[in-house]
Amino acid sequence: MSMPIGLSLALTAALAAPPAPSAPVVRPVQVEHLANGFTWVLYPFDSPGVIAYFTLVRAGSRDEVEPGKSGYAHLFEHLMFRGTAKVSAREYDERLQALGVDNNAFTTNDFTLYQATFAKDALTDLAALDADRFEHLSYARNAYKDETGAVLGEYNKDASDPLFPMQEALAALAFTKHTYGHTTIGEKRDVVAMPEAYDYSRSFFRRFYTPDDCTLFVVGDFDAATVAEIVHREYEGWKGKRAATAVAVEPEQTAPRSKALTWPTETSPRLLEGFRVPAAGTSLTDTAALAVAGSLVLGESGDLYQRLVVKEQKLLELGFGVEDAQLRDPGLLSFVAKLKETTSSDEIVAAVDDAFARVGRGEEAAEEVEAVRSHLAHAQILDLQTPQAVANALARWTALTGDPGSLANYVAALEAVTKDDVARVVRAHLTPAHRNVVTLTGPAAKGAR
């Protein structure tokens, strides 16, 4: 569960900029299906000679419902580069390099996304390689142990950052039943046990790496008929049905929760706070309004940031990101703060509560709400300036809602958000009853807050 690093554009710059170009995503996507359930989405983009070829697997850490088996969605982000019976891992790498492919992947709570960008004349060869690994991934036990060792090393590296145990604690605090209660990399005891779970890993692959659980996004300079021919040839023989995931429904939160952590060495005090909010696909209007509300109160242009960070300097850092609150199931609208030694975490929690309460009462000036809404809408559109960015956004919103057209719908919802929408969602969700707080201090400050 990664945390935000703050808004990337100053509000004043956004307002001073010329009107944003029409969002590429406002054009309809072309969605096609094979009989086995495999879906591909076509989006022409003005990127002469370049194609983004992204494969979405709609399985993430939310699907890790078996006790003791967290972290496997992320593990497969590693294993999927281990080759097949036809193409070894070494040959796979060599062929991608020869084709000039920029190849990567990442895992989230809700999905795993495999990203390839290349020159259009590599399409036929790349598609054959990708289809082979998705249908016929093969890895020996020793290769499996190597990758599980790499994941443990990644976990240990992450754990050296004070924010990481706070993220783990916040997830466990806010989600007592749902699998969002563990982070994407998994619980340490599960990661340590991975090397002996080779057979389980093969079952995980069979359950979730199926044609009906995968969506291919082709964005850029391509011929649709050629793509269709390639998809039919390479993916039509793939068999399998996605296993249902019995994700537990998280009970409604009715009271604030908190947890205090101590870091073993000296460090600045930190605060990580999250409010329970609805799933992104429940209402795109509400999702957009929550994005505006969070940015209004916690963004760099807001009164709270300007007072606590810039003027009074009670905080060394205050970070918020819109996307972290947008999940397939009800999630958290979160922020992270690094405090000065003389600043109380209770003071910051109270200040945030007061700021949201003010917005919920409709006391924020209409022009300030509109400025933040406009900034977010412009930023969303201006982010979509490369085929990779468009493919990423299309895949993310498809994963969250199941609808390849939902990115365009979200952009439209963001364009239409009103001050009343913002006040309404704040009153419903961004209240103390839905608040989860994790604090962290160094050993000298233990028990001080």
LUMDREN-150926 format. One record per residue (C-alpha): z negated, x, y negated. Coordinates in steps of 0.2 Angstrom, whole numbers. Last residue first. Layout:
<sites>
<site zz="Z" xx="X" yy="Y"/>
...
</sites>
This chain:
<sites>
<site zz="-113" xx="10" yy="-56"/>
<site zz="-125" xx="25" yy="-56"/>
<site zz="-127" xx="24" yy="-37"/>
<site zz="-118" xx="40" yy="-33"/>
<site zz="-113" xx="48" yy="-50"/>
<site zz="-116" xx="66" yy="-45"/>
<site zz="-107" xx="63" yy="-28"/>
<site zz="-91" xx="58" yy="-37"/>
<site zz="-87" xx="40" yy="-41"/>
<site zz="-75" xx="27" yy="-33"/>
<site zz="-75" xx="8" yy="-37"/>
<site zz="-66" xx="-6" yy="-27"/>
<site zz="-64" xx="-23" yy="-35"/>
<site zz="-57" xx="-39" yy="-28"/>
<site zz="-55" xx="-54" yy="-39"/>
<site zz="-50" xx="-71" yy="-34"/>
<site zz="-65" xx="-80" yy="-40"/>
<site zz="-65" xx="-70" yy="-56"/>
<site zz="-49" xx="-78" yy="-61"/>
<site zz="-31" xx="-72" yy="-61"/>
<site zz="-25" xx="-86" yy="-49"/>
<site zz="-24" xx="-104" yy="-55"/>
<site zz="-29" xx="-101" yy="-74"/>
<site zz="-17" xx="-86" yy="-75"/>
<site zz="-3" xx="-96" yy="-66"/>
<site zz="-5" xx="-110" yy="-79"/>
<site zz="-6" xx="-99" yy="-94"/>
<site zz="10" xx="-90" yy="-89"/>
<site zz="20" xx="-106" yy="-86"/>
<site zz="14" xx="-113" yy="-103"/>
<site zz="20" xx="-97" yy="-112"/>
<site zz="37" xx="-101" yy="-104"/>
<site zz="47" xx="-92" yy="-90"/>
<site zz="66" xx="-96" yy="-90"/>
<site zz="73" xx="-78" yy="-90"/>
<site zz="61" xx="-73" yy="-76"/>
<site zz="67" xx="-88" yy="-66"/>
<site zz="85" xx="-83" yy="-68"/>
<site zz="81" xx="-65" yy="-62"/>
<site zz="72" xx="-72" yy="-48"/>
<site zz="86" xx="-83" yy="-43"/>
<site zz="98" xx="-69" yy="-43"/>
<site zz="86" xx="-59" yy="-32"/>
<site zz="85" xx="-74" yy="-21"/>
<site zz="103" xx="-74" yy="-15"/>
<site zz="100" xx="-64" yy="1"/>
<site zz="87" xx="-78" yy="6"/>
<site zz="74" xx="-73" yy="19"/>
<site zz="61" xx="-74" yy="5"/>
<site zz="52" xx="-57" yy="4"/>
<site zz="64" xx="-47" yy="15"/>
<site zz="79" xx="-54" yy="5"/>
<site zz="71" xx="-50" yy="-11"/>
<site zz="69" xx="-32" yy="-5"/>
<site zz="86" xx="-30" yy="2"/>
<site zz="95" xx="-37" yy="-14"/>
<site zz="84" xx="-25" yy="-25"/>
<site zz="88" xx="-10" yy="-14"/>
<site zz="106" xx="-14" yy="-13"/>
<site zz="107" xx="-16" yy="-32"/>
<site zz="98" xx="1" yy="-35"/>
<site zz="109" xx="10" yy="-23"/>
<site zz="125" xx="3" yy="-30"/>
<site zz="120" xx="9" yy="-47"/>
<site zz="115" xx="0" yy="-64"/>
<site zz="103" xx="-13" yy="-58"/>
<site zz="88" xx="-6" yy="-67"/>
<site zz="95" xx="-13" yy="-83"/>
<site zz="94" xx="-31" yy="-77"/>
<site zz="75" xx="-30" yy="-72"/>
<site zz="71" xx="-20" yy="-87"/>
<site zz="79" xx="-33" yy="-98"/>
<site zz="70" xx="-47" yy="-89"/>
<site zz="54" xx="-38" yy="-91"/>
<site zz="56" xx="-34" yy="-109"/>
<site zz="61" xx="-52" yy="-113"/>
<site zz="45" xx="-59" yy="-104"/>
<site zz="34" xx="-46" yy="-113"/>
<site zz="42" xx="-51" yy="-130"/>
<site zz="41" xx="-70" yy="-126"/>
<site zz="22" xx="-68" yy="-122"/>
<site zz="19" xx="-59" yy="-139"/>
<site zz="30" xx="-72" yy="-148"/>
<site zz="19" xx="-86" yy="-141"/>
<site zz="3" xx="-78" yy="-147"/>
<site zz="-10" xx="-77" yy="-134"/>
<site zz="-23" xx="-91" yy="-135"/>
<site zz="-16" xx="-102" yy="-121"/>
<site zz="-33" xx="-104" yy="-112"/>
<site zz="-26" xx="-94" yy="-97"/>
<site zz="-21" xx="-80" yy="-109"/>
<site zz="-39" xx="-79" yy="-116"/>
<site zz="-46" xx="-79" yy="-98"/>
<site zz="-34" xx="-65" yy="-93"/>
<site zz="-41" xx="-54" yy="-107"/>
<site zz="-59" xx="-59" yy="-104"/>
<site zz="-58" xx="-55" yy="-85"/>
<site zz="-50" xx="-38" yy="-89"/>
<site zz="-64" xx="-34" yy="-102"/>
<site zz="-77" xx="-39" yy="-89"/>
<site zz="-69" xx="-28" yy="-75"/>
<site zz="-68" xx="-13" yy="-88"/>
<site zz="-87" xx="-15" yy="-93"/>
<site zz="-92" xx="-16" yy="-75"/>
<site zz="-83" xx="0" yy="-72"/>
<site zz="-94" xx="8" yy="-84"/>
<site zz="-87" xx="21" yy="-96"/>
<site zz="-97" xx="37" yy="-100"/>
<site zz="-88" xx="48" yy="-86"/>
<site zz="-71" xx="42" yy="-93"/>
<site zz="-62" xx="30" yy="-82"/>
<site zz="-46" xx="31" yy="-71"/>
<site zz="-39" xx="14" yy="-69"/>
<site zz="-29" xx="5" yy="-56"/>
<site zz="-21" xx="-12" yy="-57"/>
<site zz="-17" xx="-25" yy="-44"/>
<site zz="-9" xx="-42" yy="-42"/>
<site zz="-13" xx="-45" yy="-24"/>
<site zz="-5" xx="-53" yy="-9"/>
<site zz="-1" xx="-71" yy="-2"/>
<site zz="13" xx="-68" yy="11"/>
<site zz="31" xx="-61" yy="9"/>
<site zz="24" xx="-49" yy="-5"/>
<site zz="26" xx="-48" yy="-24"/>
<site zz="11" xx="-41" yy="-32"/>
<site zz="16" xx="-23" yy="-30"/>
<site zz="32" xx="-26" yy="-38"/>
<site zz="25" xx="-29" yy="-56"/>
<site zz="17" xx="-12" yy="-58"/>
<site zz="0" xx="-8" yy="-67"/>
<site zz="-8" xx="8" yy="-72"/>
<site zz="-22" xx="12" yy="-84"/>
<site zz="-27" xx="30" yy="-86"/>
<site zz="-40" xx="41" yy="-95"/>
<site zz="-50" xx="25" yy="-99"/>
<site zz="-63" xx="23" yy="-113"/>
<site zz="-51" xx="31" yy="-125"/>
<site zz="-57" xx="19" yy="-139"/>
<site zz="-40" xx="18" yy="-148"/>
<site zz="-27" xx="23" yy="-135"/>
<site zz="-34" xx="19" yy="-118"/>
<site zz="-46" xx="5" yy="-120"/>
<site zz="-39" xx="-3" yy="-136"/>
<site zz="-20" xx="0" yy="-133"/>
<site zz="-21" xx="-5" yy="-115"/>
<site zz="-31" xx="-21" yy="-118"/>
<site zz="-20" xx="-26" yy="-133"/>
<site zz="-4" xx="-25" yy="-122"/>
<site zz="10" xx="-12" yy="-125"/>
<site zz="6" xx="-1" yy="-110"/>
<site zz="5" xx="-16" yy="-98"/>
<site zz="-11" xx="-23" yy="-91"/>
<site zz="-13" xx="-40" yy="-101"/>
<site zz="5" xx="-45" yy="-104"/>
<site zz="12" xx="-35" yy="-90"/>
<site zz="1" xx="-45" yy="-78"/>
<site zz="5" xx="-62" yy="-86"/>
<site zz="23" xx="-58" yy="-86"/>
<site zz="24" xx="-54" yy="-68"/>
<site zz="13" xx="-69" yy="-64"/>
<site zz="26" xx="-80" yy="-73"/>
<site zz="40" xx="-73" yy="-63"/>
<site zz="31" xx="-76" yy="-47"/>
<site zz="26" xx="-94" yy="-53"/>
<site zz="44" xx="-98" yy="-57"/>
<site zz="50" xx="-90" yy="-40"/>
<site zz="38" xx="-102" yy="-31"/>
<site zz="32" xx="-99" yy="-13"/>
<site zz="44" xx="-85" yy="-11"/>
<site zz="33" xx="-71" yy="-19"/>
<site zz="18" xx="-76" yy="-9"/>
<site zz="3" xx="-83" yy="-19"/>
<site zz="-9" xx="-72" yy="-29"/>
<site zz="-26" xx="-64" yy="-24"/>
<site zz="-32" xx="-53" yy="-39"/>
<site zz="-33" xx="-34" yy="-36"/>
<site zz="-44" xx="-21" yy="-44"/>
<site zz="-45" xx="-2" yy="-42"/>
<site zz="-57" xx="7" yy="-52"/>
<site zz="-59" xx="26" yy="-53"/>
<site zz="-73" xx="38" yy="-59"/>
<site zz="-66" xx="56" yy="-62"/>
<site zz="-69" xx="68" yy="-48"/>
<site zz="-82" xx="80" yy="-42"/>
<site zz="-82" xx="82" yy="-23"/>
<site zz="-87" xx="71" yy="-8"/>
<site zz="-79" xx="55" yy="-16"/>
<site zz="-91" xx="40" yy="-16"/>
<site zz="-85" xx="22" yy="-13"/>
<site zz="-91" xx="5" yy="-20"/>
<site zz="-85" xx="-11" yy="-14"/>
<site zz="-83" xx="-28" yy="-22"/>
<site zz="-78" xx="-46" yy="-19"/>
<site zz="-77" xx="-61" yy="-31"/>
<site zz="-79" xx="-79" yy="-24"/>
<site zz="-67" xx="-92" yy="-17"/>
<site zz="-54" xx="-83" yy="-8"/>
<site zz="-43" xx="-94" yy="2"/>
<site zz="-43" xx="-90" yy="21"/>
<site zz="-29" xx="-77" yy="26"/>
<site zz="-17" xx="-85" yy="39"/>
<site zz="-16" xx="-74" yy="54"/>
<site zz="2" xx="-66" yy="58"/>
<site zz="8" xx="-72" yy="75"/>
<site zz="24" xx="-62" yy="75"/>
<site zz="38" xx="-70" yy="84"/>
<site zz="49" xx="-58" yy="94"/>
<site zz="66" xx="-54" yy="87"/>
<site zz="80" xx="-58" yy="99"/>
<site zz="91" xx="-45" yy="108"/>
<site zz="109" xx="-40" yy="110"/>
<site zz="121" xx="-29" yy="101"/>
<site zz="139" xx="-31" yy="107"/>
<site zz="145" xx="-38" yy="90"/>
<site zz="138" xx="-23" yy="80"/>
<site zz="151" xx="-10" yy="80"/>
<site zz="168" xx="-19" yy="81"/>
<site zz="163" xx="-35" yy="72"/>
<site zz="155" xx="-24" yy="58"/>
<site zz="170" xx="-13" yy="57"/>
<site zz="182" xx="-27" yy="55"/>
<site zz="171" xx="-36" yy="43"/>
<site zz="170" xx="-20" yy="32"/>
<site zz="189" xx="-18" yy="32"/>
<site zz="191" xx="-36" yy="27"/>
<site zz="179" xx="-34" yy="13"/>
<site zz="187" xx="-19" yy="6"/>
<site zz="175" xx="-7" yy="-2"/>
<site zz="169" xx="1" yy="-18"/>
<site zz="150" xx="-3" yy="-20"/>
<site zz="137" xx="-13" yy="-11"/>
<site zz="136" xx="-16" yy="8"/>
<site zz="120" xx="-23" yy="13"/>
<site zz="116" xx="-25" yy="31"/>
<site zz="103" xx="-37" yy="37"/>
<site zz="93" xx="-35" yy="53"/>
<site zz="81" xx="-46" yy="62"/>
<site zz="94" xx="-56" yy="71"/>
<site zz="102" xx="-40" yy="77"/>
<site zz="86" xx="-34" yy="85"/>
<site zz="75" xx="-19" yy="80"/>
<site zz="59" xx="-30" yy="80"/>
<site zz="53" xx="-33" yy="98"/>
<site zz="63" xx="-20" yy="107"/>
<site zz="57" xx="-6" yy="95"/>
<site zz="39" xx="-12" yy="97"/>
<site zz="41" xx="-11" yy="116"/>
<site zz="47" xx="7" yy="115"/>
<site zz="32" xx="11" yy="104"/>
<site zz="20" xx="4" yy="117"/>
<site zz="27" xx="15" yy="130"/>
<site zz="25" xx="30" yy="120"/>
<site zz="7" xx="26" yy="115"/>
<site zz="-2" xx="42" yy="119"/>
<site zz="4" xx="51" yy="104"/>
<site zz="-1" xx="36" yy="93"/>
<site zz="-20" xx="37" yy="95"/>
<site zz="-24" xx="48" yy="80"/>
<site zz="-13" xx="35" yy="70"/>
<site zz="-23" xx="21" yy="76"/>
<site zz="-40" xx="29" yy="72"/>
<site zz="-33" xx="33" yy="55"/>
<site zz="-28" xx="15" yy="51"/>
<site zz="-10" xx="13" yy="47"/>
<site zz="3" xx="21" yy="36"/>
<site zz="7" xx="4" yy="29"/>
<site zz="-11" xx="0" yy="24"/>
<site zz="-22" xx="-12" yy="33"/>
<site zz="-29" xx="-28" yy="28"/>
<site zz="-11" xx="-34" yy="24"/>
<site zz="-13" xx="-39" yy="43"/>
<site zz="-21" xx="-55" yy="38"/>
<site zz="-39" xx="-59" yy="44"/>
<site zz="-51" xx="-51" yy="32"/>
<site zz="-39" xx="-47" yy="18"/>
<site zz="-46" xx="-43" yy="1"/>
<site zz="-59" xx="-31" yy="6"/>
<site zz="-49" xx="-22" yy="20"/>
<site zz="-34" xx="-20" yy="8"/>
<site zz="-46" xx="-14" yy="-6"/>
<site zz="-54" xx="-2" yy="5"/>
<site zz="-38" xx="6" yy="11"/>
<site zz="-32" xx="7" yy="-7"/>
<site zz="-48" xx="15" yy="-12"/>
<site zz="-47" xx="27" yy="2"/>
<site zz="-30" xx="33" yy="-4"/>
<site zz="-34" xx="34" yy="-23"/>
<site zz="-46" xx="49" yy="-20"/>
<site zz="-31" xx="59" yy="-14"/>
<site zz="-34" xx="70" yy="1"/>
<site zz="-31" xx="55" yy="12"/>
<site zz="-13" xx="55" yy="8"/>
<site zz="-11" xx="73" yy="15"/>
<site zz="-21" xx="68" yy="31"/>
<site zz="-10" xx="52" yy="33"/>
<site zz="6" xx="63" yy="31"/>
<site zz="-1" xx="75" yy="44"/>
<site zz="-5" xx="61" yy="56"/>
<site zz="13" xx="55" yy="53"/>
<site zz="20" xx="72" yy="57"/>
<site zz="10" xx="72" yy="73"/>
<site zz="17" xx="55" yy="78"/>
<site zz="34" xx="62" yy="75"/>
<site zz="31" xx="77" yy="87"/>
<site zz="23" xx="66" yy="100"/>
<site zz="39" xx="55" yy="100"/>
<site zz="50" xx="71" yy="102"/>
<site zz="39" xx="76" yy="117"/>
<site zz="41" xx="59" yy="125"/>
<site zz="59" xx="59" yy="123"/>
<site zz="68" xx="48" yy="110"/>
<site zz="82" xx="36" yy="112"/>
<site zz="89" xx="23" yy="99"/>
<site zz="103" xx="13" yy="107"/>
<site zz="106" xx="-3" yy="96"/>
<site zz="100" xx="3" yy="79"/>
<site zz="105" xx="21" yy="83"/>
<site zz="123" xx="16" yy="89"/>
<site zz="126" xx="4" yy="74"/>
<site zz="121" xx="18" yy="62"/>
<site zz="133" xx="31" yy="69"/>
<site zz="147" xx="19" yy="71"/>
<site zz="145" xx="13" yy="53"/>
<site zz="144" xx="31" yy="46"/>
<site zz="161" xx="35" yy="55"/>
<site zz="170" xx="20" yy="48"/>
<site zz="162" xx="21" yy="30"/>
<site zz="166" xx="40" yy="27"/>
<site zz="181" xx="36" yy="17"/>
<site zz="170" xx="26" yy="5"/>
<site zz="160" xx="41" yy="-1"/>
<site zz="142" xx="40" yy="4"/>
<site zz="125" xx="31" yy="1"/>
<site zz="114" xx="27" yy="16"/>
<site zz="97" xx="18" yy="15"/>
<site zz="87" xx="12" yy="29"/>
<site zz="74" xx="-1" yy="24"/>
<site zz="58" xx="-6" yy="33"/>
<site zz="50" xx="-23" yy="29"/>
<site zz="35" xx="-33" yy="24"/>
<site zz="20" xx="-21" yy="21"/>
<site zz="32" xx="-7" yy="16"/>
<site zz="42" xx="6" yy="24"/>
<site zz="55" xx="18" yy="18"/>
<site zz="72" xx="26" yy="23"/>
<site zz="84" xx="40" yy="18"/>
<site zz="102" xx="46" yy="20"/>
<site zz="113" xx="53" yy="6"/>
<site zz="129" xx="55" yy="17"/>
<site zz="141" xx="70" yy="14"/>
<site zz="151" xx="66" yy="30"/>
<site zz="148" xx="84" yy="36"/>
<site zz="130" xx="82" yy="32"/>
<site zz="129" xx="65" yy="42"/>
<site zz="138" xx="73" yy="56"/>
<site zz="125" xx="88" yy="57"/>
<site zz="110" xx="77" yy="56"/>
<site zz="116" xx="66" yy="70"/>
<site zz="121" xx="81" yy="80"/>
<site zz="103" xx="87" yy="79"/>
<site zz="96" xx="71" yy="83"/>
<site zz="107" xx="69" yy="98"/>
<site zz="122" xx="57" yy="98"/>
<site zz="127" xx="48" yy="114"/>
<site zz="110" xx="45" yy="122"/>
<site zz="103" xx="41" yy="105"/>
<site zz="96" xx="51" yy="89"/>
<site zz="79" xx="55" yy="83"/>
<site zz="82" xx="48" yy="65"/>
<site zz="75" xx="31" yy="69"/>
<site zz="59" xx="39" yy="74"/>
<site zz="53" xx="43" yy="57"/>
<site zz="55" xx="25" yy="49"/>
<site zz="49" xx="20" yy="66"/>
<site zz="32" xx="27" yy="63"/>
<site zz="31" xx="16" yy="47"/>
<site zz="33" xx="0" yy="57"/>
<site zz="21" xx="8" yy="70"/>
<site zz="6" xx="10" yy="58"/>
<site zz="-7" xx="-2" yy="65"/>
<site zz="-8" xx="-3" yy="84"/>
<site zz="-27" xx="-3" yy="88"/>
<site zz="-28" xx="-22" yy="88"/>
<site zz="-11" xx="-30" yy="90"/>
<site zz="-5" xx="-39" yy="74"/>
<site zz="6" xx="-25" yy="67"/>
<site zz="19" xx="-37" yy="60"/>
<site zz="12" xx="-36" yy="42"/>
<site zz="15" xx="-17" yy="43"/>
<site zz="33" xx="-20" yy="41"/>
<site zz="47" xx="-29" yy="50"/>
<site zz="62" xx="-37" yy="41"/>
<site zz="74" xx="-23" yy="46"/>
<site zz="85" xx="-20" yy="31"/>
<site zz="100" xx="-9" yy="33"/>
<site zz="108" xx="-1" yy="17"/>
<site zz="126" xx="5" yy="15"/>
<site zz="128" xx="10" yy="-3"/>
<site zz="147" xx="14" yy="-6"/>
<site zz="155" xx="26" yy="-18"/>
<site zz="174" xx="28" yy="-21"/>
<site zz="174" xx="20" yy="-38"/>
<site zz="157" xx="13" yy="-42"/>
<site zz="160" xx="-4" yy="-50"/>
<site zz="151" xx="-15" yy="-38"/>
<site zz="157" xx="-27" yy="-25"/>
<site zz="142" xx="-35" yy="-16"/>
<site zz="144" xx="-39" yy="3"/>
<site zz="129" xx="-45" yy="13"/>
<site zz="129" xx="-43" yy="32"/>
<site zz="120" xx="-53" yy="45"/>
<site zz="117" xx="-50" yy="63"/>
<site zz="112" xx="-66" yy="72"/>
<site zz="120" xx="-63" yy="89"/>
<site zz="135" xx="-74" yy="84"/>
<site zz="139" xx="-63" yy="69"/>
<site zz="135" xx="-68" yy="51"/>
<site zz="142" xx="-66" yy="34"/>
<site zz="135" xx="-67" yy="16"/>
<site zz="145" xx="-64" yy="0"/>
<site zz="133" xx="-62" yy="-15"/>
<site zz="135" xx="-73" yy="-30"/>
<site zz="137" xx="-64" yy="-47"/>
<site zz="121" xx="-64" yy="-57"/>
<site zz="117" xx="-48" yy="-47"/>
<site zz="127" xx="-37" yy="-59"/>
<site zz="116" xx="-42" yy="-73"/>
<site zz="126" xx="-46" yy="-89"/>
<site zz="123" xx="-31" yy="-101"/>
<site zz="107" xx="-30" yy="-110"/>
<site zz="106" xx="-35" yy="-128"/>
<site zz="105" xx="-20" yy="-139"/>
<site zz="88" xx="-10" yy="-139"/>
<site zz="75" xx="-12" yy="-152"/>
<site zz="65" xx="-25" yy="-141"/>
<site zz="65" xx="-14" yy="-126"/>
<site zz="60" xx="2" yy="-136"/>
<site zz="46" xx="-8" yy="-144"/>
<site zz="40" xx="-13" yy="-127"/>
<site zz="39" xx="4" yy="-121"/>
<site zz="48" xx="7" yy="-105"/>
<site zz="42" xx="14" yy="-88"/>
<site zz="28" xx="1" yy="-85"/>
<site zz="13" xx="8" yy="-76"/>
<site zz="11" xx="20" yy="-61"/>
<site zz="9" xx="6" yy="-48"/>
<site zz="-1" xx="8" yy="-31"/>
<site zz="6" xx="10" yy="-14"/>
<site zz="0" xx="0" yy="0"/>
</sites>
